[in-house]
């Protein structure tokens, strides 16, 4: 069994405390990750603080060149890394390859953005003055990444922070730390200076406490649940520590009568069932206009029935296990609750007799009451709730009736409607006839309780830069 080390101040460090890493498809422990205590984290932040003094002065192009080298290292090991993601996360291997490809694209995008931390010159309003705005790196950044996209969501934080001139300490999810360890190997091989990037692992509450309370940590960037995000907000208040938060979602899909039926079905399948439904931007609630419902719903159910469920390493598998048996229990709870309130189960919804207890038959329910758990909370599983609506205003009201606002999906061929909904839907990202709106060069993030700030795009770099105004008196 392979034991993965921490990466501290340019060195691979082993400890006596080990975290078991399980394959959710089998329940078997296939690797173990070294864990650290709070003192290790404090030391990592000290090293990051020391490294920041020189890293911030490395020119943007050179910082970008390091990111390109990391991307090359990941690309060279893409098969190994994709297989590792499937082993620790459970997603189908083809989707793990897609995650690796997006990771490489993020690195290359921010390698170029490293040159573009632009300031500006402001025309004076008084004689003899000049005004300049400059952008400078925030400082030491703590990055906390989740288990559902364990590599790409880590790099989505690391790449822009390094490009901006910040140093980074990464804490991956305890369930999926192995690909982060492989990432640290690629960072080391790229020759990134000691202390600029470090990897810690261990008890989340202890590590987060050090990040929050240590004044050397100047910013925390986090992807995870809204519940944990609120705890970070409370903890950051003492030092008024900046946070970037990508939190929970509860994404609606609205399918209008004038949509192309085939496109709507296929793109909704992707939006709902990619990564076994364990995506923050996964479609949860599907609203179908009455005039297309009799065409859309049977076609959608037919596609769900055809999904192949199994170990993500098996050929042709489209749905893997959930991350653990508890996640399957939660999904079954949501399904049972919806049925008890009058929803109709059109397909699936059973725990499958496979090793690990984490496999759930993809499910479709209809006529789901708005008070059902699955209509109020993320199910985070391959479960779709489908309801019929009549008027556009009704669909918009239902779509916005949630404290979350990460993503929304609209299927229509009416351009006027598309522009109307871009304005009124309460979501940070809107896919118009598109089930995969995420791209390296466009901002990613939500509104309401789905988080603060944006990742990716030009905004992704700006999240790690301070804005300063210098006023000059010219004699």
N, C-alpha and C positions, 0 to 999 in steps of 0.2 A: 504494500500500500504506500502510495506516495505521500510524503509530508512536505507541505509548502511553507517556506519561511516568510517572515516579515521582510520589508525592505526599508531600512532606516539609515539615513545619512550616507547613501551610496553603497551600503553593505547588506547582504542577505543574512538575516538574524533568526536563529531558532530559539524557541523557548520551551519550557517544560510543560506548559499548558497547551492542550490541543483541542481544536474544535472538529468534531466529526462532520463530514460532508456526505450526505446521502443522495443516492440516485432515486428520485421520486417514482421512477417507473418500476423499480424493484424493491425499494426500501433498504437496499444494501449500502453500507458505508464503503465508498470507493477511494476516499482521500481524507486527509486531515490537515487542518490549517493551524499554524502556530498562532497563539493568542498572546496578547500583551496586557499589562496592567496599566493603570492610570499614569504611573510614573514614566513608563515608556512613551506614552502619548505626550506628556509634558516635555520630555526630552526631544521628541520628534518636532514639536512646535518650536523649541529652542533652536534646533538645527535649521528648521525652515526659516526662522527669523534671521539667523546668521547668513544663510544663503541668499535671502532676499536682497541684502545690501549690494551684492554684485549682480544677481540675475536681473534686477530691475534696470541695470545700465547696459545689459546686452541689447544690441540693436534689434528691432523687430524682425528684420529679415533673417538674422541668425537664429533667433528664437523659433521662427518658422521653419528653418532648416532642420532643427532638432525634431520638430513635429513630423516633418516629412520622413525623417529617418525612423521614427517610431512607427509611422504608417507602413513603411517598407518592411520593417520587422514583423508586423502583424500580418501583412499580406503574404510574406514568406511562410508563415506558420498558420495560415488561415484554416487548413483542414484540421490540424490539431486543436486549434482554439475553438472552432465550431463544434467539434465533437465534445470538447470539454463543456461548453455551454449546455449542450443537450444532456450530458451526464448529470450536471448539477441542477439544471433548471427543468428538464423534461421536455422542452419544446421540440417539435420535429426538426430533424437535421437540416432540411432545406431552409427553414426559418432561421436557424442558427447561422447558416452561411449568409443569409440576408443581414443578420445583425452585425456580423463581422464586416461585411461590405459597407454598411452604413457607418460603422466605426471608422473605417479607413477614410471614407468620404468626409466625415467630421474633422478628422485630423488634417486632411489636405485643405479643407475650407479655411480652418483657423490658422493654418500655416501661412496662407495668403493674407488673412485678416490681421495677422500680427504686424503688418506694415501700415495698418490703417487706423491707428489710434488717434484720429484727427482731433485737433483743437480748432480754434477759429480766431480771427481778428474782428473786433467789433468797432464800428465807427464811433468816434467820441461825440458826446453831447456838450462838452465844454472845451474851450480853447486850451491848448497846451497839454491835453491828455490823450493817452492811447490805451486801449483795452485789449487784452489778450486772454483767451481761454485755453488752458492746457489740460491734458488728460494724463494722469499718473496712476500706476498700479495700486490697488487697494492694500496689498501686503500679503500676509500669510492667510491662505484660504483652507478651510476644512471642508472636504467634500464627503457627503454621505449618500451612497448609492443603493438602489433597491435590488431585489432578487429577480424581478420579472424580465428585465432586460439588463443583465448584470454587467455586460461589457460596454454597450453603447451608451447607457445612461451615466456610467462613470466617466467615459471619455467626453461626453457632452458637457461635463463640468471641468474636467482636467484641461482639455485642449484650449478653451478660451482663456482660462486662468493663466496658463503658462504663456500663451500668446500675448497676454496683456502685460506680462512681466511679474506676475505673482508666483509665489511658491505654494505647493499644494501638499496636504496630508489627506490621503484617501482612506475612508473606512467603508469597505463593502459590506453587503448583507452577510450575516453569518451562515445563511443557507447556501450562498453561492459565491464563495471567496476565491475559488480556484482560478477563474479566468482573470481576476484582478492580479493574482500572483504571476500569471503568465504575462500580463501587461507590464508588470514591474520588470520582468526580464527583458522585454523589448525596450523599455525606457533605459535600462542599464546598458544594453548593447548599443543604443543610440548615442551613448556618451553624455547624457544629460548630467550636469554637474551635481555633486553630492548635496543632498538637502533640498534640492529644487522640487523633487517629487519623492514622497514616501508613502508606504503602505502599512497601515495598522489594522488589527483585527482583534475582536474580543467582545466583552459585554457592552452592548450598545449604550446602556444608560451611563456607564462609567466613562466611556470614551466621549459621549456627547456632553457630559458634565464638564470634562476638561476643556473641550472645545468652547463651551459657553463661558466658563469662568476664567480661562487663561487670557490675559490681555494681549498676548502675542498673536493670538488668533484674531484676525481682523474682520473675517467674514465667514459665514457658514452657508453652503449651498446644499440643498437637500431635495431628494425625490422620495416620496413615500405617502403615507396616509395623512389625511387632514387631522386626525386625532394626534399623531406624533408631531405634525407641523405646529399645532397649537401649543404643545409643550415646549417646542423650541422657541416660539414667539415669547412665551412667558419667561423662559430662561434667559433669553437675549435682552430682556428689558433692563436688567441691572447695569449692563455696560452699553446699552443702546447699540447692540452689535447688529450690523446689517445682515439680512438674510435674503437668500433667493430660495423660493419654495415652489416646487411643482408637486401638487397634492392630489387628492382624490378627484375623480370625475364620475359623471353619470350621463354619458353622452346620448342624446336623442338622434334618431334618424327620422326624417320626414320624407315620405314618398308621395309625390303628387300624381294626379290623374294623367298629366301630360308627360310623365317621365318615360324614358325608354325602359321597358320592363326588364329586359335582359341585363342591362347595365345596372339597374337598381338592385336586382337580386345578387349579381356577382359582387358588386362593390359592398353591399351590406354584409355578405358572407365574409369578406375580408375584414371589414370594420368590426364585426362581431366575434369571429372565431380565430383570428390571428392570435398566436401565442396562447391557444386554448382559452381565449376570452380573458386572459390575465394581462390586460393592458389598460393603462390609465385613460387612454382615449378610445377604449372599446365601446362599441355601440351597445347600449343596454336596453333602451326603450325604442321600439320601432312603431311609428305612427304612419298608417297607410290610408290614403284617401279612398273613399268608398268606391269610386268609379274604377279603380285599378285593383282593389283588394282581392276580388275573385280570381284575378290573374296572378298577382304577386304572391299571395300567401301560399297557395298550393305549390308554386314553383320554388319558393323559399324552403318550404318543408321538405320537398323532394331533394333539394340540394343538401339539406342537413342530414337527411336519412343516408345519403351516399358518403358522408364523411367517414374516412377510415381512422379508427381510434387504435392507438397502440404505443409501444415503446418508440420514442422519437428516433431511435437509430434504425428502425425497420423501414424498408423502402415503401414509399407511397403513403406513409402515415401523415395525416393532416391535423389530428388532435392528439396531443400527448396527455400525460397525467397532470393533474393539478399539483401545486408545489408540495402539498402534504395532505394527509387524510383529513385534517381539521378544515382545510379549505373546501374539500368535498362535502363535509358535514354542513358547512355554512350554506353552500349552494343548495343542498337538499332541503335545508330548513326554509330557504326562500321559496323553493318550488312548492313545498307542502303548505306554506302559508298562503301562497297565491291561490292554490286549489281550494283551500278551506274558505277563502273569501269569494269563490265562485269562478275563478279562472278555469279555462279548458286547456288541458295538456294535449297538444296535437302530436307530439313525438318526444320520446326519450325521457330523460330525467331520472334514470336509475344509476346507482353505483354499480360499476361493472366488476365482475369476478376476476380481478387481475391482481398480481402481486403489488404490495404497497398500500392498497386501499385508497389510492388517489385518483382512480379513473372514473369519470362521470360520462354517461351517455349524453351527447349534445341534446339540448331540449329546446322546444318551442312551445310557448303558451300564448293564448289569446284571450280576449275579453278580461284583461287583468285589471282589477280595481286599483285606483290611484293610491289607496292606503296600503297596498301590499308592500311587504318588505323590499321586494325586488324593484318596485317602482320608486322607492325612496332611498335605497342604499345601493352601492355597488355590489353586485353579486360576484364579480371577478371570477367568472367561470363560463363555460360554453352554454349559457342559458339566455334565450332571447324572449322578450316580452313584446307581443305584437297586438296593437289596438287599431281600430278603424276610426277615422274622423271624417267630417264633412267639409268644414270651411277652413281656409288658411288661418284665420285669426284663432280658431280653436286649437289648431296644431301648434301655433306659436306659443299660446298660453300654456299648453301642456308641456311643451319642450322646455320652457323657462321655469316651470314650477318645480324648482330644485335649488338647494343652496350651493350647488356646484355649477361650474361653467368652464370646463376645459375644452371640449370639442363638441361639434354638432355636424350632422350630415344632412344634406338636402339633395333630393333627386327631382329635377324639373328641367324642361326644355324652354321654359319661359324666362328670358333674360331679365325682364323687369322684376319678376318675382324673386329671382336670384339676388338681385341688388337690394330689394326690400328686405329680404331675410338676412343678408349680410349685416344690415344695420340693426335689426330688432332682436336677433337671436343673441342670448346672453352667453357667449362662449368666446374663448380666446382664439380658437381655430375653427374654421368652417370649411368642410369639404363639399364642394358643389359637384355632384355626379362623380365624386372621388372618395374612395374608402381609405386612401392612404395619403393624407395631406402633408405629412411631415417631410421636410427637406432641409438639408444643411444650411441653405442660404435664405431661409425664412424663419421668423420668430416663432418659438414654441412656448406656450404658457397659457394660463387660464385667468378667469375673473371669479369674483365672489370667493367661495371657500376652496377654490381649486388652486389658489396660490398667489404668490407675489413675484413679479418680475418675469423676464423672458430669457429663454435659452436659444441658441442657434441664431443665424442671421447676423447682421451688424449689431443687433441688440445683445447678442450673446457675448460679444467682446466688451461692450459698454458696461455690462453687469459687473465687470472686474476692474473698472477704471473709476477713479475719483475725478470730478470736474472742479477745476480751480480757475478763479478769475484773478488776473494780475492787472492792476491799474498803474500806468506810468504817467508821471508828470514830466513833460518835456520842457526843459529850460532853454 
